Amino acid sequence: MLCSSARVAGTGTHRQMTDNEKNQTKAWFSQAVDDCMSSLYAMALRLTNNRADAEDLVAEAVTKAWKSLHLLQQRDRFRPWIYAIQRNLYISQYRKKKAGPDTASYDALSEGCGDGEIASLLIEQPDEFLTWWANPEQAFINDLLGEEIIKALEALPEAFRETVILVNLEGLAYDEAAEVMDVSPGTIRSRMNRGRTLLQKQLWLHAIDAGLVSQDSLMESTR
């Protein structure tokens, strides 16, 4: 249950919350959680690769956020704040469990990740790559490659994968992602650049294996 006292702005002291303030706080919290629930679940699923674990992780994050709400300094920072809570819970409780075989299907991993979000991973990719990707005649290939993107994303080192998920898929600004991961915005920028490079390499290799682009194209793109 939320602490019944509230910090008085600028005084460093606390006072008892009125019933009306408690109700307003509950209503605000419920709406804030609703607004980011789909993203919280999608993020949890990508972290755990397991539907049941993802649901438990989200529930625990929301519960902890509610109990710790008095620590939130700015309400407009609620989303990165609760993401950080969920990430820290994952690190402390679920990371060891993930050492076992993945149990989530591609459909589960891509849940909450629409075409636009997948496409956002292609920002700054070489023109030739984007040309064949966007070709309407390649629609069936795009469906297949969507799975390859998820696989490539899952294969990234964890720090890069989390960064790409937060920025490209969840839409956080660099400073918000930095707050979630407790690093500097410069580190997020560096990880994004490296993460996109690794994704590009994996996707180009898939395209070469599928005969969609040539080895020479890969060489040109990396010069």
C-alpha positions as MATLAB code, in Angstrom:
seq = 'MLCSSARVAGTGTHRQMTDNEKNQTKAWFSQAVDDCMSSLYAMALRLTNNRADAEDLVAEAVTKAWKSLHLLQQRDRFRPWIYAIQRNLYISQYRKKKAGPDTASYDALSEGCGDGEIASLLIEQPDEFLTWWANPEQAFINDLLGEEIIKALEALPEAFRETVILVNLEGLAYDEAAEVMDVSPGTIRSRMNRGRTLLQKQLWLHAIDAGLVSQDSLMESTR';
ca = [
       0.000    0.000    0.000;
       1.258    3.481   -0.801;
       2.847    5.329    2.097;
       0.256    7.586    3.729;
       2.659   10.514    4.013;
       3.784   12.852    1.257;
       6.849   15.048    0.944;
       6.036   18.731    1.034;
       7.745   20.293   -1.969;
      10.840   22.283   -1.081;
      10.714   21.581    2.663;
      12.199   18.092    3.015;
       9.426   17.266    5.497;
       6.410   14.989    5.281;
       2.751   15.387    6.062;
      -0.210   13.048    6.042;
      -1.993   12.680    2.721;
      -5.702   13.426    2.689;
      -8.144   10.796    1.435;
      -8.718   12.909   -1.664;
      -4.980   13.057   -2.390;
      -4.692    9.300   -1.918;
      -7.526    8.705   -4.389;
      -5.997   11.111   -6.893;
      -2.632    9.384   -6.551;
      -4.192    5.957   -7.077;
      -6.049    7.187  -10.152;
      -2.929    8.771  -11.599;
      -0.834    5.662  -10.941;
      -3.418    3.366  -12.539;
      -3.541    5.523  -15.653;
       0.249    5.787  -15.845;
       0.577    2.003  -15.631;
      -2.163    1.481  -18.231;
      -0.387    3.854  -20.612;
       2.811    1.819  -20.597;
       1.494   -1.682  -19.817;
       1.880   -3.073  -23.345;
       5.456   -1.803  -23.507;
       6.234   -3.164  -20.054;
       4.992   -6.606  -21.055;
       6.780   -6.531  -24.414;
      10.003   -5.535  -22.706;
       9.571   -8.241  -20.052;
       8.896  -10.863  -22.712;
      11.989   -9.914  -24.665;
      14.045  -10.092  -21.483;
      12.712  -13.399  -20.157;
      11.685  -15.206  -23.377;
       8.876  -16.767  -21.347;
       5.251  -15.624  -21.170;
       4.636  -16.697  -17.573;
       7.873  -15.142  -16.351;
       7.098  -11.959  -18.283;
       3.680  -11.659  -16.659;
       5.164  -12.252  -13.210;
       7.932   -9.736  -13.859;
       5.472   -7.029  -14.909;
       3.263   -7.699  -11.882;
       6.230   -7.472   -9.532;
       7.455   -4.276  -11.202;
       4.048   -2.608  -10.874;
       3.758   -3.677   -7.230;
       7.211   -2.365   -6.401;
       6.552    0.878   -8.292;
       3.375    1.433   -6.275;
       5.160    0.825   -2.980;
       8.018    3.108   -4.025;
       5.969    5.832   -5.672;
       6.942    8.357   -3.010;
      10.504    8.111   -4.372;
       9.513    9.271   -7.857;
      10.698   12.862   -8.140;
       9.049   13.783  -11.456;
       5.838   12.225  -12.685;
       6.780   12.856  -16.309;
       9.695   10.431  -15.761;
       7.381    7.602  -14.726;
       8.005    5.448  -17.805;
      11.818    5.235  -17.573;
      11.478    4.959  -13.795;
       9.232    1.889  -13.889;
      11.294    0.402  -16.746;
      14.340    0.690  -14.486;
      12.464   -1.039  -11.668;
      11.475   -3.883  -13.994;
      14.994   -4.209  -15.404;
      16.531   -4.347  -11.930;
      14.027   -7.006  -10.868;
      14.923   -9.024  -13.954;
      18.622   -8.747  -13.179;
      18.166   -9.815   -9.559;
      15.520  -12.524   -9.992;
      15.120  -13.785  -13.555;
      18.484  -13.666  -15.280;
      19.611  -16.980  -13.790;
      16.385  -18.662  -14.904;
      17.040  -17.526  -18.475;
      20.146  -19.709  -18.584;
      17.850  -22.597  -19.502;
      16.335  -23.246  -22.962;
      14.209  -20.474  -24.431;
      10.517  -21.340  -24.326;
       8.976  -18.427  -26.200;
       8.130  -18.749  -29.870;
       8.919  -16.138  -32.514;
       5.292  -14.999  -32.344;
       5.653  -14.477  -28.605;
       8.933  -12.614  -28.893;
       7.577  -10.345  -31.605;
       4.381   -9.658  -29.654;
       3.973   -5.929  -29.208;
       6.553   -5.285  -31.901;
       4.684   -3.964  -34.921;
       5.918   -3.502  -38.468;
       6.822    0.088  -37.739;
       8.873   -0.877  -34.710;
      10.739   -3.591  -36.596;
      11.348   -1.145  -39.425;
      12.828    1.320  -36.944;
      15.718   -1.108  -36.507;
      16.680   -0.404  -40.106;
      17.460    3.269  -39.560;
      20.788    4.204  -41.174;
      21.102    0.891  -43.006;
      22.724    0.936  -46.495;
      20.521    2.041  -49.384;
      20.751   -1.261  -51.247;
      19.625   -3.154  -48.176;
      16.652   -0.836  -47.714;
      15.758   -1.045  -51.419;
      15.222   -4.787  -51.478;
      13.661   -4.695  -47.998;
      11.010   -2.177  -49.091;
      10.241   -3.830  -52.443;
       6.489   -4.760  -52.387;
       7.316   -7.929  -54.316;
       9.422   -9.037  -51.374;
       6.516   -9.022  -48.886;
       6.857  -12.713  -48.149;
      10.586  -12.240  -47.646;
       9.900   -9.404  -45.235;
       7.771  -11.746  -43.129;
      10.607  -14.238  -42.982;
      13.171  -11.563  -42.283;
      11.054  -10.240  -39.437;
      11.840  -13.494  -37.681;
      15.506  -13.081  -38.540;
      15.472   -9.611  -36.980;
      14.118  -11.045  -33.743;
      16.749  -13.784  -33.824;
      19.499  -11.273  -34.570;
      18.265   -9.058  -31.762;
      18.234  -11.971  -29.324;
      21.795  -12.847  -30.381;
      23.181   -9.428  -29.459;
      25.240   -9.094  -26.282;
      22.821   -8.205  -23.508;
      23.915   -4.585  -23.043;
      23.458   -3.847  -26.755;
      20.199   -5.810  -26.961;
      18.629   -3.969  -24.025;
      19.719   -0.627  -25.458;
      18.270   -1.328  -28.905;
      15.022   -2.569  -27.343;
      14.637    0.517  -25.165;
      15.475    3.060  -27.881;
      14.219    1.486  -31.116;
      11.354   -0.699  -29.939;
      10.129    1.108  -26.831;
      10.817    4.593  -28.159;
      12.777    5.955  -25.219;
      15.025    8.962  -25.711;
      18.726    8.413  -25.091;
      18.562   10.151  -21.714;
      15.565    8.018  -20.684;
      17.318    4.797  -21.725;
      20.385    5.977  -19.831;
      18.229    6.443  -16.736;
      16.807    2.934  -17.080;
      20.222    1.303  -17.511;
      22.018    3.595  -15.069;
      24.649    4.702  -17.584;
      25.433    7.961  -19.355;
      23.580    9.086  -22.521;
      26.937    8.882  -24.297;
      27.177    5.200  -23.420;
      23.676    4.639  -24.799;
      24.640    6.387  -28.034;
      27.752    4.244  -28.349;
      25.819    1.036  -27.660;
      23.184    2.010  -30.215;
      25.815    2.513  -32.896;
      27.463   -0.808  -32.101;
      24.152   -2.631  -31.743;
      22.927   -1.416  -35.138;
      26.228   -2.455  -36.709;
      25.920   -5.964  -35.279;
      22.285   -6.213  -36.406;
      23.211   -5.043  -39.887;
      25.922   -7.684  -40.138;
      23.559  -10.476  -39.092;
      20.822   -9.349  -41.489;
      23.221   -8.950  -44.402;
      24.543  -12.464  -43.815;
      20.977  -13.767  -43.877;
      20.295  -11.847  -47.091;
      23.413  -13.354  -48.690;
      22.441  -16.876  -47.595;
      18.981  -16.325  -49.092;
      20.487  -15.053  -52.356;
      18.900  -11.631  -51.933;
      22.115   -9.623  -52.092;
      25.652  -10.465  -53.147;
      28.801  -10.858  -51.116;
      30.163   -7.840  -53.005;
      27.259   -5.772  -51.655;
      28.242   -6.689  -48.120;
      31.828   -5.675  -48.798;
      30.689   -2.345  -50.225;
      28.423   -1.641  -47.235;
      31.233   -2.113  -44.733;
      33.771    0.139  -46.439;
];
